[in-house]
Every structure is written in C-alpha cells, then in structure tokens.
C-alpha cells in the first residue's frame, strides 16, 4: 500500500519562531489533507490541498504532486499551535475515498 | 458547521466484554469511517461505510465489526474486547460523490483491562 512519511517526528519551538513540516508519499494520490490534533485529541482540518499553495492566516501549505511531497509552514508560532500535525493522502477505492495517514509531527511551542 | 459526536470520551472495559462505540453525524453525509490511533502509528482505518447497511473493511478490521442502520449513525463493535484493543478510536464522516475533507469526532479513549 501507499506509504506516507512525515518529518521531523518531534519539534520544539520557541514562541514566535517559524517552522516547516514535510510529508512524503510513495504513490500518486487523489488528494492530500493536513490536520492538527489538539492536546484533547480533536482532529481539525487545516488544508485540503491536492496541488499548489494555500494560505490560512499564519499557516500555509504547498503540495507538489508530481514530486510526491507536501509542506506545511507555520509562521510566528504560538503556544496554541502545539499538538500533533498529520498529513493524510486520499486513495479512491471506487466505493469511497479512504485516507492513509502519516505518523505525525509532534510540535511543542514554548514561551 | 458539521458536527460529529461520539458516545463516550473515556471508556474502561474488561477483557472478553462486548463493546459498542457509537458515532453520529448531523450533516447527511454518505460516508463514515472508524479509525484507531496508537502512538507512533498514526491513524489506521478499521472499517468504513458508504451507505446505509453498506460497509467495507479497512486496513485493520480483525477483531471488529460495524453496523450502519441509519445514515447518521455508525457503530463500531468489539465482539470480545482484548487488551491489544486499548486505543483511541476516532470516527469521521464525509459527503459522497466528489471528494471532500473528512470531519472527525472528538475520539473515544478505550482501555481494556
């Protein structure tokens, strides 16, 4: 099956710093999503990004589908950015689109 | 806003018990999913359903079954709970047809003792 690798696995930042999270995937995919899981376990969609670049406030994402990777940029990080960031790629099985998740990047933002 | 709810946030069960985890979505979505999340493994798909009474196995279906009698409700069943099923369980839903982002419930942390 498709492999999804995220790096780095863990990241500690001081508040105000910028960071880049990477997601590599092993095969062509229909789509890609980035999620943030907060410390209480809730997964929130950040971006739905099959290709190109999107921005939402201090966050932006770029997917280069032909080279099978996506990047999530966090600028001016805040303590509320802490949590786990997951990349998930979408496979179409014919009955429904299924997501394969990476193992995540755990981010801790300190004061 | 889409709302996906799960019946319990925390659950403790004994080995061998039958366990039901319930998920309800309020946006008339066709597709619903059950995942489990374990440290270092990310989220793994257990089962999904693309319509009422329709279901398909995901990547790790062993030891689980599901039920979807109504469109808004998708249940995960552990027929005989075992300690290796201690995990965080997450439900998600998404509209059918063209692909959209998945919406997740808050999760159920199940401990089997």
Interface residues (C-beta under 8 A of the other chain):
Chain A: X1 X4 X30 X31 X33 X35 X40 X41 X42 X43 X44 X45 X48 X86 X88 X90 X92 X93 X95 X96 X97 X98 X99 X100 X101 X102 X103 X104
Chain B: X30 X31 X33 X35 X40 X41 X42 X43 X44 X45 X48 X50 X54 X56 X58 X59 X88 X90 X92 X94 X96 X99 X100 X101 X102 X103 X104 X106 X107 X109
